[in-house]
Amino acid sequence: MKSYFVYILASKKNGTLYIGVTNNLIRRVHEHKNDLADGFTKKYGVHNLVYYEQTEDVDVALRREKQLKKWNRQWKINLIEKSNPAWYDLYDTLL
């Protein structure tokens, strides 16, 4: 089965947030961290993986990404802090 991930990156604790979806979380976060694509995360230095969810259904992942993007900022912060109160970069835990 294929896995899909909805993830949140942050520039720092309570900093700029970015929400995305991918089928390869390690590769995608590596691309963000190394500014391999022009865009929001490169422009604003958003490189720390602070939250992610995994599912086997691409439609569920896409719906969740859209849902999270519509949330207000405080709801997103609460979601991150529920599982990662110190806002650690979770990327190394994936390797």
PDB file with one MODEL, atoms N, CA, C and O in Angstrom:
MODEL        1
ATOM      1  N   MET A   1       0.838  -1.184   0.000  1.00  0.00           N
ATOM      2  CA  MET A   1       0.000   0.000   0.000  1.00  0.00           C
ATOM      3  C   MET A   1       0.887   1.253   0.000  1.00  0.00           C
ATOM      4  O   MET A   1       1.943   1.294   0.631  1.00  0.00           O
ATOM      5  N   LYS A   2       0.429   2.245  -0.711  1.00  0.00           N
ATOM      6  CA  LYS A   2       1.128   3.512  -0.779  1.00  0.00           C
ATOM      7  C   LYS A   2       0.703   4.393   0.396  1.00  0.00           C
ATOM      8  O   LYS A   2      -0.445   4.337   0.837  1.00  0.00           O
ATOM      9  N   SER A   3       1.618   5.190   0.890  1.00  0.00           N
ATOM     10  CA  SER A   3       1.316   6.119   1.971  1.00  0.00           C
ATOM     11  C   SER A   3       1.351   7.551   1.461  1.00  0.00           C
ATOM     12  O   SER A   3       2.110   7.894   0.555  1.00  0.00           O
ATOM     13  N   TYR A   4       0.512   8.372   2.066  1.00  0.00           N
ATOM     14  CA  TYR A   4       0.447   9.794   1.743  1.00  0.00           C
ATOM     15  C   TYR A   4       0.538  10.563   3.052  1.00  0.00           C
ATOM     16  O   TYR A   4       0.061  10.108   4.091  1.00  0.00           O
ATOM     17  N   PHE A   5       1.150  11.720   2.986  1.00  0.00           N
ATOM     18  CA  PHE A   5       1.421  12.503   4.180  1.00  0.00           C
ATOM     19  C   PHE A   5       0.924  13.932   4.005  1.00  0.00           C
ATOM     20  O   PHE A   5       1.136  14.558   2.966  1.00  0.00           O
ATOM     21  N   VAL A   6       0.270  14.426   5.025  1.00  0.00           N
ATOM     22  CA  VAL A   6      -0.028  15.847   5.150  1.00  0.00           C
ATOM     23  C   VAL A   6       0.948  16.358   6.193  1.00  0.00           C
ATOM     24  O   VAL A   6       1.084  15.763   7.262  1.00  0.00           O
ATOM     25  N   TYR A   7       1.621  17.445   5.894  1.00  0.00           N
ATOM     26  CA  TYR A   7       2.675  17.900   6.796  1.00  0.00           C
ATOM     27  C   TYR A   7       2.637  19.409   6.984  1.00  0.00           C
ATOM     28  O   TYR A   7       2.115  20.154   6.154  1.00  0.00           O
ATOM     29  N   ILE A   8       3.211  19.832   8.107  1.00  0.00           N
ATOM     30  CA  ILE A   8       3.347  21.253   8.396  1.00  0.00           C
ATOM     31  C   ILE A   8       4.815  21.546   8.652  1.00  0.00           C
ATOM     32  O   ILE A   8       5.465  20.888   9.463  1.00  0.00           O
ATOM     33  N   LEU A   9       5.325  22.549   7.945  1.00  0.00           N
ATOM     34  CA  LEU A   9       6.670  23.054   8.164  1.00  0.00           C
ATOM     35  C   LEU A   9       6.559  24.409   8.845  1.00  0.00           C
ATOM     36  O   LEU A   9       5.575  25.125   8.662  1.00  0.00           O
ATOM     37  N   ALA A  10       7.575  24.761   9.635  1.00  0.00           N
ATOM     38  CA  ALA A  10       7.616  26.061  10.301  1.00  0.00           C
ATOM     39  C   ALA A  10       9.006  26.667  10.152  1.00  0.00           C
ATOM     40  O   ALA A  10      10.003  25.952  10.048  1.00  0.00           O
ATOM     41  N   SER A  11       9.054  27.991  10.145  1.00  0.00           N
ATOM     42  CA  SER A  11      10.352  28.667  10.086  1.00  0.00           C
ATOM     43  C   SER A  11      11.034  28.639  11.454  1.00  0.00           C
ATOM     44  O   SER A  11      12.261  28.617  11.545  1.00  0.00           O
ATOM     45  N   LYS A  12      10.227  28.641  12.514  1.00  0.00           N
ATOM     46  CA  LYS A  12      10.691  28.582  13.904  1.00  0.00           C
ATOM     47  C   LYS A  12       9.446  28.391  14.760  1.00  0.00           C
ATOM     48  O   LYS A  12       8.338  28.354  14.226  1.00  0.00           O
ATOM     49  N   LYS A  13       9.601  28.270  16.075  1.00  0.00           N
ATOM     50  CA  LYS A  13       8.440  28.140  16.953  1.00  0.00           C
ATOM     51  C   LYS A  13       7.548  29.364  16.789  1.00  0.00           C
ATOM     52  O   LYS A  13       8.006  30.501  16.908  1.00  0.00           O
ATOM     53  N   ASN A  14       6.273  29.119  16.516  1.00  0.00           N
ATOM     54  CA  ASN A  14       5.281  30.172  16.283  1.00  0.00           C
ATOM     55  C   ASN A  14       5.615  31.053  15.086  1.00  0.00           C
ATOM     56  O   ASN A  14       5.139  32.184  14.988  1.00  0.00           O
ATOM     57  N   GLY A  15       6.435  30.530  14.175  1.00  0.00           N
ATOM     58  CA  GLY A  15       6.823  31.296  12.993  1.00  0.00           C
ATOM     59  C   GLY A  15       5.894  31.054  11.813  1.00  0.00           C
ATOM     60  O   GLY A  15       4.743  30.651  11.976  1.00  0.00           O
ATOM     61  N   THR A  16       6.410  31.304  10.647  1.00  0.00           N
ATOM     62  CA  THR A  16       5.668  31.112   9.407  1.00  0.00           C
ATOM     63  C   THR A  16       5.406  29.630   9.201  1.00  0.00           C
ATOM     64  O   THR A  16       6.296  28.804   9.406  1.00  0.00           O
ATOM     65  N   LEU A  17       4.178  29.286   8.792  1.00  0.00           N
ATOM     66  CA  LEU A  17       3.779  27.892   8.588  1.00  0.00           C
ATOM     67  C   LEU A  17       3.513  27.606   7.113  1.00  0.00           C
ATOM     68  O   LEU A  17       3.083  28.476   6.356  1.00  0.00           O
ATOM     69  N   TYR A  18       3.782  26.364   6.734  1.00  0.00           N
ATOM     70  CA  TYR A  18       3.481  25.879   5.381  1.00  0.00           C
ATOM     71  C   TYR A  18       2.852  24.502   5.515  1.00  0.00           C
ATOM     72  O   TYR A  18       3.339  23.661   6.271  1.00  0.00           O
ATOM     73  N   ILE A  19       1.770  24.270   4.780  1.00  0.00           N
ATOM     74  CA  ILE A  19       1.092  22.974   4.798  1.00  0.00           C
ATOM     75  C   ILE A  19       1.175  22.369   3.407  1.00  0.00           C
ATOM     76  O   ILE A  19       0.911  23.042   2.411  1.00  0.00           O
ATOM     77  N   GLY A  20       1.547  21.087   3.343  1.00  0.00           N
ATOM     78  CA  GLY A  20       1.655  20.411   2.064  1.00  0.00           C
ATOM     79  C   GLY A  20       1.227  18.955   2.168  1.00  0.00           C
ATOM     80  O   GLY A  20       0.919  18.451   3.248  1.00  0.00           O
ATOM     81  N   VAL A  21       1.215  18.292   1.014  1.00  0.00           N
ATOM     82  CA  VAL A  21       0.876  16.872   0.941  1.00  0.00           C
ATOM     83  C   VAL A  21       1.875  16.207  -0.013  1.00  0.00           C
ATOM     84  O   VAL A  21       2.297  16.809  -1.000  1.00  0.00           O
ATOM     85  N   THR A  22       2.243  14.969   0.291  1.00  0.00           N
ATOM     86  CA  THR A  22       3.218  14.249  -0.530  1.00  0.00           C
ATOM     87  C   THR A  22       3.060  12.750  -0.341  1.00  0.00           C
ATOM     88  O   THR A  22       2.431  12.296   0.614  1.00  0.00           O
ATOM     89  N   ASN A  23       3.636  11.987  -1.258  1.00  0.00           N
ATOM     90  CA  ASN A  23       3.676  10.531  -1.083  1.00  0.00           C
ATOM     91  C   ASN A  23       5.061  10.064  -0.639  1.00  0.00           C
ATOM     92  O   ASN A  23       5.285   8.867  -0.458  1.00  0.00           O
ATOM     93  N   ASN A  24       5.987  11.000  -0.466  1.00  0.00           N
ATOM     94  CA  ASN A  24       7.339  10.668  -0.002  1.00  0.00           C
ATOM     95  C   ASN A  24       7.811  11.796   0.913  1.00  0.00           C
ATOM     96  O   ASN A  24       8.418  12.765   0.457  1.00  0.00           O
ATOM     97  N   LEU A  25       7.532  11.660   2.186  1.00  0.00           N
ATOM     98  CA  LEU A  25       7.790  12.741   3.141  1.00  0.00           C
ATOM     99  C   LEU A  25       9.279  13.055   3.268  1.00  0.00           C
ATOM    100  O   LEU A  25       9.654  14.227   3.313  1.00  0.00           O
ATOM    101  N   ILE A  26      10.119  12.051   3.325  1.00  0.00           N
ATOM    102  CA  ILE A  26      11.564  12.292   3.465  1.00  0.00           C
ATOM    103  C   ILE A  26      12.097  13.093   2.277  1.00  0.00           C
ATOM    104  O   ILE A  26      12.804  14.085   2.454  1.00  0.00           O
ATOM    105  N   ARG A  27      11.757  12.658   1.082  1.00  0.00           N
ATOM    106  CA  ARG A  27      12.225  13.362  -0.125  1.00  0.00           C
ATOM    107  C   ARG A  27      11.718  14.799  -0.159  1.00  0.00           C
ATOM    108  O   ARG A  27      12.477  15.726  -0.444  1.00  0.00           O
ATOM    109  N   ARG A  28      10.430  14.980   0.132  1.00  0.00           N
ATOM    110  CA  ARG A  28       9.819  16.298   0.018  1.00  0.00           C
ATOM    111  C   ARG A  28      10.384  17.266   1.050  1.00  0.00           C
ATOM    112  O   ARG A  28      10.664  18.418   0.721  1.00  0.00           O
ATOM    113  N   VAL A  29      10.554  16.822   2.286  1.00  0.00           N
ATOM    114  CA  VAL A  29      11.117  17.710   3.301  1.00  0.00           C
ATOM    115  C   VAL A  29      12.577  18.024   2.965  1.00  0.00           C
ATOM    116  O   VAL A  29      13.028  19.151   3.172  1.00  0.00           O
ATOM    117  N   HIS A  30      13.311  17.047   2.453  1.00  0.00           N
ATOM    118  CA  HIS A  30      14.686  17.295   2.004  1.00  0.00           C
ATOM    119  C   HIS A  30      14.706  18.408   0.953  1.00  0.00           C
ATOM    120  O   HIS A  30      15.559  19.294   0.999  1.00  0.00           O
ATOM    121  N   GLU A  31      13.772  18.360   0.016  1.00  0.00           N
ATOM    122  CA  GLU A  31      13.690  19.406  -1.021  1.00  0.00           C
ATOM    123  C   GLU A  31      13.430  20.776  -0.392  1.00  0.00           C
ATOM    124  O   GLU A  31      14.052  21.767  -0.775  1.00  0.00           O
ATOM    125  N   HIS A  32      12.514  20.829   0.571  1.00  0.00           N
ATOM    126  CA  HIS A  32      12.238  22.103   1.248  1.00  0.00           C
ATOM    127  C   HIS A  32      13.466  22.598   2.000  1.00  0.00           C
ATOM    128  O   HIS A  32      13.833  23.769   1.895  1.00  0.00           O
ATOM    129  N   LYS A  33      14.101  21.707   2.758  1.00  0.00           N
ATOM    130  CA  LYS A  33      15.245  22.093   3.585  1.00  0.00           C
ATOM    131  C   LYS A  33      16.416  22.621   2.752  1.00  0.00           C
ATOM    132  O   LYS A  33      17.177  23.474   3.209  1.00  0.00           O
ATOM    133  N   ASN A  34      16.549  22.114   1.546  1.00  0.00           N
ATOM    134  CA  ASN A  34      17.684  22.475   0.702  1.00  0.00           C
ATOM    135  C   ASN A  34      17.307  23.452  -0.409  1.00  0.00           C
ATOM    136  O   ASN A  34      18.071  23.656  -1.352  1.00  0.00           O
ATOM    137  N   ASP A  35      16.121  24.054  -0.290  1.00  0.00           N
ATOM    138  CA  ASP A  35      15.657  25.066  -1.249  1.00  0.00           C
ATOM    139  C   ASP A  35      15.808  24.613  -2.695  1.00  0.00           C
ATOM    140  O   ASP A  35      16.271  25.372  -3.547  1.00  0.00           O
ATOM    141  N   LEU A  36      15.413  23.367  -2.968  1.00  0.00           N
ATOM    142  CA  LEU A  36      15.561  22.807  -4.299  1.00  0.00           C
ATOM    143  C   LEU A  36      14.466  23.249  -5.269  1.00  0.00           C
ATOM    144  O   LEU A  36      14.555  22.988  -6.468  1.00  0.00           O
ATOM    145  N   ALA A  37      13.448  23.908  -4.759  1.00  0.00           N
ATOM    146  CA  ALA A  37      12.400  24.443  -5.624  1.00  0.00           C
ATOM    147  C   ALA A  37      12.084  25.868  -5.191  1.00  0.00           C
ATOM    148  O   ALA A  37      11.980  26.155  -3.998  1.00  0.00           O
ATOM    149  N   ASP A  38      11.932  26.749  -6.157  1.00  0.00           N
ATOM    150  CA  ASP A  38      11.527  28.108  -5.836  1.00  0.00           C
ATOM    151  C   ASP A  38      10.107  28.079  -5.298  1.00  0.00           C
ATOM    152  O   ASP A  38       9.300  27.244  -5.708  1.00  0.00           O
ATOM    153  N   GLY A  39       9.808  28.961  -4.407  1.00  0.00           N
ATOM    154  CA  GLY A  39       8.458  29.018  -3.869  1.00  0.00           C
ATOM    155  C   GLY A  39       8.426  29.553  -2.457  1.00  0.00           C
ATOM    156  O   GLY A  39       9.391  30.145  -1.975  1.00  0.00           O
ATOM    157  N   PHE A  40       7.295  29.333  -1.797  1.00  0.00           N
ATOM    158  CA  PHE A  40       7.013  29.888  -0.480  1.00  0.00           C
ATOM    159  C   PHE A  40       8.046  29.496   0.556  1.00  0.00           C
ATOM    160  O   PHE A  40       8.560  30.355   1.273  1.00  0.00           O
ATOM    161  N   THR A  41       8.363  28.198   0.647  1.00  0.00           N
ATOM    162  CA  THR A  41       9.265  27.755   1.713  1.00  0.00           C
ATOM    163  C   THR A  41      10.680  28.299   1.518  1.00  0.00           C
ATOM    164  O   THR A  41      11.366  28.600   2.495  1.00  0.00           O
ATOM    165  N   LYS A  42      11.112  28.425   0.294  1.00  0.00           N
ATOM    166  CA  LYS A  42      12.428  28.997   0.024  1.00  0.00           C
ATOM    167  C   LYS A  42      12.427  30.492   0.342  1.00  0.00           C
ATOM    168  O   LYS A  42      13.353  30.993   0.981  1.00  0.00           O
ATOM    169  N   LYS A  43      11.401  31.194  -0.097  1.00  0.00           N
ATOM    170  CA  LYS A  43      11.306  32.639   0.100  1.00  0.00           C
ATOM    171  C   LYS A  43      11.282  33.021   1.576  1.00  0.00           C
ATOM    172  O   LYS A  43      11.899  34.008   1.976  1.00  0.00           O
ATOM    173  N   TYR A  44      10.557  32.227   2.397  1.00  0.00           N
ATOM    174  CA  TYR A  44      10.362  32.584   3.800  1.00  0.00           C
ATOM    175  C   TYR A  44      11.169  31.715   4.778  1.00  0.00           C
ATOM    176  O   TYR A  44      10.989  31.833   5.990  1.00  0.00           O
ATOM    177  N   GLY A  45      12.045  30.853   4.276  1.00  0.00           N
ATOM    178  CA  GLY A  45      12.901  30.048   5.139  1.00  0.00           C
ATOM    179  C   GLY A  45      12.140  29.084   6.028  1.00  0.00           C
ATOM    180  O   GLY A  45      12.453  28.932   7.209  1.00  0.00           O
ATOM    181  N   VAL A  46      11.144  28.438   5.455  1.00  0.00           N
ATOM    182  CA  VAL A  46      10.293  27.510   6.208  1.00  0.00           C
ATOM    183  C   VAL A  46      10.830  26.098   5.978  1.00  0.00           C
ATOM    184  O   VAL A  46      10.538  25.481   4.954  1.00  0.00           O
ATOM    185  N   HIS A  47      11.616  25.586   6.933  1.00  0.00           N
ATOM    186  CA  HIS A  47      12.352  24.338   6.712  1.00  0.00           C
ATOM    187  C   HIS A  47      12.173  23.269   7.778  1.00  0.00           C
ATOM    188  O   HIS A  47      12.657  22.153   7.589  1.00  0.00           O
ATOM    189  N   ASN A  48      11.509  23.551   8.877  1.00  0.00           N
ATOM    190  CA  ASN A  48      11.416  22.591   9.976  1.00  0.00           C
ATOM    191  C   ASN A  48      10.102  21.813   9.931  1.00  0.00           C
ATOM    192  O   ASN A  48       9.020  22.401   9.957  1.00  0.00           O
ATOM    193  N   LEU A  49      10.207  20.511   9.866  1.00  0.00           N
ATOM    194  CA  LEU A  49       9.030  19.640   9.895  1.00  0.00           C
ATOM    195  C   LEU A  49       8.541  19.555  11.338  1.00  0.00           C
ATOM    196  O   LEU A  49       9.212  18.968  12.186  1.00  0.00           O
ATOM    197  N   VAL A  50       7.381  20.136  11.619  1.00  0.00           N
ATOM    198  CA  VAL A  50       6.891  20.168  13.000  1.00  0.00           C
ATOM    199  C   VAL A  50       5.661  19.298  13.226  1.00  0.00           C
ATOM    200  O   VAL A  50       5.266  19.067  14.369  1.00  0.00           O
ATOM    201  N   TYR A  51       5.045  18.809  12.132  1.00  0.00           N
ATOM    202  CA  TYR A  51       3.840  17.984  12.268  1.00  0.00           C
ATOM    203  C   TYR A  51       3.618  17.216  10.971  1.00  0.00           C
ATOM    204  O   TYR A  51       3.887  17.719   9.880  1.00  0.00           O
ATOM    205  N   TYR A  52       3.117  15.978  11.111  1.00  0.00           N
ATOM    206  CA  TYR A  52       2.667  15.260   9.921  1.00  0.00           C
ATOM    207  C   TYR A  52       1.658  14.191  10.301  1.00  0.00           C
ATOM    208  O   TYR A  52       1.631  13.702  11.430  1.00  0.00           O
ATOM    209  N   GLU A  53       0.841  13.846   9.336  1.00  0.00           N
ATOM    210  CA  GLU A  53      -0.140  12.772   9.453  1.00  0.00           C
ATOM    211  C   GLU A  53       0.065  11.851   8.257  1.00  0.00           C
ATOM    212  O   GLU A  53       0.486  12.295   7.189  1.00  0.00           O
ATOM    213  N   GLN A  54      -0.230  10.575   8.437  1.00  0.00           N
ATOM    214  CA  GLN A  54      -0.064   9.581   7.374  1.00  0.00           C
ATOM    215  C   GLN A  54      -1.396   8.891   7.106  1.00  0.00           C
ATOM    216  O   GLN A  54      -2.162   8.607   8.028  1.00  0.00           O
ATOM    217  N   THR A  55      -1.656   8.627   5.833  1.00  0.00           N
ATOM    218  CA  THR A  55      -2.841   7.882   5.426  1.00  0.00           C
ATOM    219  C   THR A  55      -2.508   7.057   4.186  1.00  0.00           C
ATOM    220  O   THR A  55      -1.531   7.340   3.492  1.00  0.00           O
ATOM    221  N   GLU A  56      -3.312   6.049   3.913  1.00  0.00           N
ATOM    222  CA  GLU A  56      -3.119   5.237   2.704  1.00  0.00           C
ATOM    223  C   GLU A  56      -4.054   5.674   1.581  1.00  0.00           C
ATOM    224  O   GLU A  56      -4.054   5.078   0.504  1.00  0.00           O
ATOM    225  N   ASP A  57      -4.851   6.711   1.830  1.00  0.00           N
ATOM    226  CA  ASP A  57      -5.835   7.175   0.853  1.00  0.00           C
ATOM    227  C   ASP A  57      -5.479   8.588   0.396  1.00  0.00           C
ATOM    228  O   ASP A  57      -5.508   9.529   1.190  1.00  0.00           O
ATOM    229  N   VAL A  58      -5.146   8.732  -0.877  1.00  0.00           N
ATOM    230  CA  VAL A  58      -4.739  10.038  -1.399  1.00  0.00           C
ATOM    231  C   VAL A  58      -5.853  11.065  -1.271  1.00  0.00           C
ATOM    232  O   VAL A  58      -5.581  12.239  -1.019  1.00  0.00           O
ATOM    233  N   ASP A  59      -7.092  10.646  -1.439  1.00  0.00           N
ATOM    234  CA  ASP A  59      -8.212  11.585  -1.323  1.00  0.00           C
ATOM    235  C   ASP A  59      -8.348  12.111   0.104  1.00  0.00           C
ATOM    236  O   ASP A  59      -8.640  13.288   0.313  1.00  0.00           O
ATOM    237  N   VAL A  60      -8.138  11.242   1.074  1.00  0.00           N
ATOM    238  CA  VAL A  60      -8.176  11.660   2.481  1.00  0.00           C
ATOM    239  C   VAL A  60      -7.068  12.690   2.735  1.00  0.00           C
ATOM    240  O   VAL A  60      -7.300  13.702   3.397  1.00  0.00           O
ATOM    241  N   ALA A  61      -5.886  12.434   2.217  1.00  0.00           N
ATOM    242  CA  ALA A  61      -4.758  13.349   2.404  1.00  0.00           C
ATOM    243  C   ALA A  61      -5.053  14.714   1.782  1.00  0.00           C
ATOM    244  O   ALA A  61      -4.796  15.747   2.400  1.00  0.00           O
ATOM    245  N   LEU A  62      -5.582  14.719   0.582  1.00  0.00           N
ATOM    246  CA  LEU A  62      -5.877  15.986  -0.093  1.00  0.00           C
ATOM    247  C   LEU A  62      -6.975  16.767   0.624  1.00  0.00           C
ATOM    248  O   LEU A  62      -6.891  17.988   0.751  1.00  0.00           O
ATOM    249  N   ARG A  63      -8.004  16.060   1.092  1.00  0.00           N
ATOM    250  CA  ARG A  63      -9.072  16.732   1.842  1.00  0.00           C
ATOM    251  C   ARG A  63      -8.545  17.314   3.153  1.00  0.00           C
ATOM    252  O   ARG A  63      -8.917  18.422   3.540  1.00  0.00           O
ATOM    253  N   ARG A  64      -7.684  16.570   3.828  1.00  0.00           N
ATOM    254  CA  ARG A  64      -7.111  17.040   5.090  1.00  0.00           C
ATOM    255  C   ARG A  64      -6.224  18.264   4.866  1.00  0.00           C
ATOM    256  O   ARG A  64      -6.264  19.212   5.650  1.00  0.00           O
ATOM    257  N   GLU A  65      -5.428  18.245   3.803  1.00  0.00           N
ATOM    258  CA  GLU A  65      -4.587  19.403   3.488  1.00  0.00           C
ATOM    259  C   GLU A  65      -5.456  20.646   3.287  1.00  0.00           C
ATOM    260  O   GLU A  65      -5.160  21.704   3.841  1.00  0.00           O
ATOM    261  N   LYS A  66      -6.514  20.525   2.507  1.00  0.00           N
ATOM    262  CA  LYS A  66      -7.403  21.664   2.269  1.00  0.00           C
ATOM    263  C   LYS A  66      -8.060  22.128   3.557  1.00  0.00           C
ATOM    264  O   LYS A  66      -8.212  23.328   3.788  1.00  0.00           O
ATOM    265  N   GLN A  67      -8.452  21.164   4.403  1.00  0.00           N
ATOM    266  CA  GLN A  67      -9.076  21.502   5.680  1.00  0.00           C
ATOM    267  C   GLN A  67      -8.116  22.304   6.551  1.00  0.00           C
ATOM    268  O   GLN A  67      -8.484  23.350   7.085  1.00  0.00           O
ATOM    269  N   LEU A  68      -6.886  21.814   6.696  1.00  0.00           N
ATOM    270  CA  LEU A  68      -5.902  22.492   7.543  1.00  0.00           C
ATOM    271  C   LEU A  68      -5.572  23.881   7.016  1.00  0.00           C
ATOM    272  O   LEU A  68      -5.382  24.808   7.803  1.00  0.00           O
ATOM    273  N   LYS A  69      -5.503  24.037   5.708  1.00  0.00           N
ATOM    274  CA  LYS A  69      -5.196  25.345   5.130  1.00  0.00           C
ATOM    275  C   LYS A  69      -6.285  26.367   5.439  1.00  0.00           C
ATOM    276  O   LYS A  69      -6.016  27.567   5.484  1.00  0.00           O
ATOM    277  N   LYS A  70      -7.500  25.900   5.651  1.00  0.00           N
ATOM    278  CA  LYS A  70      -8.613  26.810   5.971  1.00  0.00           C
ATOM    279  C   LYS A  70      -8.674  27.157   7.457  1.00  0.00           C
ATOM    280  O   LYS A  70      -9.325  28.131   7.836  1.00  0.00           O
ATOM    281  N   TRP A  71      -8.007  26.374   8.301  1.00  0.00           N
ATOM    282  CA  TRP A  71      -8.032  26.618   9.739  1.00  0.00           C
ATOM    283  C   TRP A  71      -7.380  27.959  10.075  1.00  0.00           C
ATOM    284  O   TRP A  71      -6.504  28.436   9.355  1.00  0.00           O
ATOM    285  N   ASN A  72      -7.820  28.553  11.174  1.00  0.00           N
ATOM    286  CA  ASN A  72      -7.131  29.765  11.616  1.00  0.00           C
ATOM    287  C   ASN A  72      -5.786  29.376  12.232  1.00  0.00           C
ATOM    288  O   ASN A  72      -5.549  28.221  12.586  1.00  0.00           O
ATOM    289  N   ARG A  73      -4.938  30.355  12.344  1.00  0.00           N
ATOM    290  CA  ARG A  73      -3.561  30.115  12.787  1.00  0.00           C
ATOM    291  C   ARG A  73      -3.492  29.437  14.157  1.00  0.00           C
ATOM    292  O   ARG A  73      -2.696  28.517  14.344  1.00  0.00           O
ATOM    293  N   GLN A  74      -4.309  29.873  15.117  1.00  0.00           N
ATOM    294  CA  GLN A  74      -4.255  29.307  16.460  1.00  0.00           C
ATOM    295  C   GLN A  74      -4.613  27.823  16.462  1.00  0.00           C
ATOM    296  O   GLN A  74      -4.023  27.049  17.216  1.00  0.00           O
ATOM    297  N   TRP A  75      -5.561  27.420  15.637  1.00  0.00           N
ATOM    298  CA  TRP A  75      -5.916  25.991  15.546  1.00  0.00           C
ATOM    299  C   TRP A  75      -4.726  25.183  15.049  1.00  0.00           C
ATOM    300  O   TRP A  75      -4.470  24.083  15.539  1.00  0.00           O
ATOM    301  N   LYS A  76      -3.995  25.729  14.068  1.00  0.00           N
ATOM    302  CA  LYS A  76      -2.810  25.039  13.536  1.00  0.00           C
ATOM    303  C   LYS A  76      -1.738  24.924  14.616  1.00  0.00           C
ATOM    304  O   LYS A  76      -1.122  23.870  14.778  1.00  0.00           O
ATOM    305  N   ILE A  77      -1.520  26.004  15.348  1.00  0.00           N
ATOM    306  CA  ILE A  77      -0.535  25.983  16.426  1.00  0.00           C
ATOM    307  C   ILE A  77      -0.926  24.957  17.482  1.00  0.00           C
ATOM    308  O   ILE A  77      -0.078  24.205  17.961  1.00  0.00           O
ATOM    309  N   ASN A  78      -2.203  24.922  17.846  1.00  0.00           N
ATOM    310  CA  ASN A  78      -2.681  23.946  18.834  1.00  0.00           C
ATOM    311  C   ASN A  78      -2.453  22.518  18.346  1.00  0.00           C
ATOM    312  O   ASN A  78      -2.058  21.652  19.126  1.00  0.00           O
ATOM    313  N   LEU A  79      -2.698  22.270  17.063  1.00  0.00           N
ATOM    314  CA  LEU A  79      -2.486  20.939  16.485  1.00  0.00           C
ATOM    315  C   LEU A  79      -1.019  20.541  16.596  1.00  0.00           C
ATOM    316  O   LEU A  79      -0.708  19.421  17.000  1.00  0.00           O
ATOM    317  N   ILE A  80      -0.128  21.442  16.245  1.00  0.00           N
ATOM    318  CA  ILE A  80       1.312  21.167  16.340  1.00  0.00           C
ATOM    319  C   ILE A  80       1.701  20.889  17.793  1.00  0.00           C
ATOM    320  O   ILE A  80       2.374  19.901  18.087  1.00  0.00           O
ATOM    321  N   GLU A  81       1.277  21.759  18.683  1.00  0.00           N
ATOM    322  CA  GLU A  81       1.712  21.660  20.076  1.00  0.00           C
ATOM    323  C   GLU A  81       1.112  20.478  20.817  1.00  0.00           C
ATOM    324  O   GLU A  81       1.633  20.071  21.855  1.00  0.00           O
ATOM    325  N   LYS A  82       0.032  19.925  20.302  1.00  0.00           N
ATOM    326  CA  LYS A  82      -0.562  18.734  20.921  1.00  0.00           C
ATOM    327  C   LYS A  82       0.407  17.544  20.849  1.00  0.00           C
ATOM    328  O   LYS A  82       0.510  16.771  21.801  1.00  0.00           O
ATOM    329  N   SER A  83       1.109  17.399  19.730  1.00  0.00           N
ATOM    330  CA  SER A  83       2.027  16.274  19.576  1.00  0.00           C
ATOM    331  C   SER A  83       3.506  16.679  19.605  1.00  0.00           C
ATOM    332  O   SER A  83       4.381  15.826  19.756  1.00  0.00           O
ATOM    333  N   ASN A  84       3.779  17.967  19.460  1.00  0.00           N
ATOM    334  CA  ASN A  84       5.163  18.437  19.401  1.00  0.00           C
ATOM    335  C   ASN A  84       5.269  19.797  20.111  1.00  0.00           C
ATOM    336  O   ASN A  84       5.524  20.814  19.467  1.00  0.00           O
ATOM    337  N   PRO A  85       5.074  19.810  21.436  1.00  0.00           N
ATOM    338  CA  PRO A  85       5.013  21.088  22.160  1.00  0.00           C
ATOM    339  C   PRO A  85       6.283  21.925  22.076  1.00  0.00           C
ATOM    340  O   PRO A  85       6.215  23.147  22.204  1.00  0.00           O
ATOM    341  N   ALA A  86       7.418  21.312  21.868  1.00  0.00           N
ATOM    342  CA  ALA A  86       8.677  22.061  21.771  1.00  0.00           C
ATOM    343  C   ALA A  86       9.002  22.470  20.335  1.00  0.00           C
ATOM    344  O   ALA A  86      10.017  23.122  20.089  1.00  0.00           O
ATOM    345  N   TRP A  87       8.157  22.096  19.404  1.00  0.00           N
ATOM    346  CA  TRP A  87       8.348  22.413  17.979  1.00  0.00           C
ATOM    347  C   TRP A  87       9.678  21.854  17.456  1.00  0.00           C
ATOM    348  O   TRP A  87      10.364  22.507  16.670  1.00  0.00           O
ATOM    349  N   TYR A  88      10.031  20.663  17.892  1.00  0.00           N
ATOM    350  CA  TYR A  88      11.245  20.017  17.373  1.00  0.00           C
ATOM    351  C   TYR A  88      11.091  19.768  15.878  1.00  0.00           C
ATOM    352  O   TYR A  88       9.987  19.546  15.382  1.00  0.00           O
ATOM    353  N   ASP A  89      12.213  19.809  15.171  1.00  0.00           N
ATOM    354  CA  ASP A  89      12.235  19.412  13.766  1.00  0.00           C
ATOM    355  C   ASP A  89      12.184  17.892  13.723  1.00  0.00           C
ATOM    356  O   ASP A  89      13.116  17.226  14.174  1.00  0.00           O
ATOM    357  N   LEU A  90      11.114  17.346  13.191  1.00  0.00           N
ATOM    358  CA  LEU A  90      10.884  15.894  13.190  1.00  0.00           C
ATOM    359  C   LEU A  90      11.586  15.181  12.034  1.00  0.00           C
ATOM    360  O   LEU A  90      11.536  13.954  11.952  1.00  0.00           O
ATOM    361  N   TYR A  91      12.218  15.905  11.168  1.00  0.00           N
ATOM    362  CA  TYR A  91      12.842  15.307   9.991  1.00  0.00           C
ATOM    363  C   TYR A  91      13.825  14.194  10.359  1.00  0.00           C
ATOM    364  O   TYR A  91      13.802  13.122   9.753  1.00  0.00           O
ATOM    365  N   ASP A  92      14.686  14.441  11.346  1.00  0.00           N
ATOM    366  CA  ASP A  92      15.691  13.449  11.719  1.00  0.00           C
ATOM    367  C   ASP A  92      15.064  12.156  12.261  1.00  0.00           C
ATOM    368  O   ASP A  92      15.683  11.095  12.176  1.00  0.00           O
ATOM    369  N   THR A  93      13.862  12.229  12.809  1.00  0.00           N
ATOM    370  CA  THR A  93      13.198  11.040  13.322  1.00  0.00           C
ATOM    371  C   THR A  93      12.713  10.139  12.189  1.00  0.00           C
ATOM    372  O   THR A  93      12.389   8.973  12.415  1.00  0.00           O
ATOM    373  N   LEU A  94      12.663  10.681  10.968  1.00  0.00           N
ATOM    374  CA  LEU A  94      12.217   9.901   9.811  1.00  0.00           C
ATOM    375  C   LEU A  94      13.358   9.105   9.198  1.00  0.00           C
ATOM    376  O   LEU A  94      13.129   8.102   8.521  1.00  0.00           O
ATOM    377  N   LEU A  95      14.586   9.549   9.435  1.00  0.00           N
ATOM    378  CA  LEU A  95      15.755   8.945   8.776  1.00  0.00           C
ATOM    379  C   LEU A  95      16.212   7.664   9.467  1.00  0.00           C
ATOM    380  O   LEU A  95      17.180   7.041   9.033  1.00  0.00           O
TER     381      LEU A  95
ENDMDL
END
